[in-house]
């Protein structure tokens, strides 16, 4: 028996998931690989290009089933600023270090790194250790992170 193949990602609501697959942010950046769902369905992911699979995306199998992507909790820092201008300064410093960051209205999330924590606290940021799904911004030069541009409105704190 051949394993099913997922060649497209569904973003719209309206499909019913047959199963889920829970992956951290690094494991969600994929193009082609054999994957196993949370309930043991083995399938081949075979997308046209590498992309970040977002929490809530559906991997459409060639047999019609959909495997819903779940973002696994990761060890992160929640970075809060004193005001909007301070947030811009903090974001600039993280961007200058090419640090993947999830930017939200009132904070940023980054992977834990003691050197970055010391820098951010030295700049006046409030840094808190959390465990949450990580969904960083995509790159400006053609990276596929975030190409479909939807958000599911979930919060991480």
Protein Blocks (a to p, Z undefined) as FASTA:
>chain_A
ZZdddfbdcfbghiacfbdcdddfklmpcfbdcdddfkopacddddfbdcdddehiacdd
fkopacddddddddddddddfbfklmmmmmmmmmmnopacdddfkbccddddfklmmmmm
mnopacddddddddddddfeopaghklopaehiafZZ
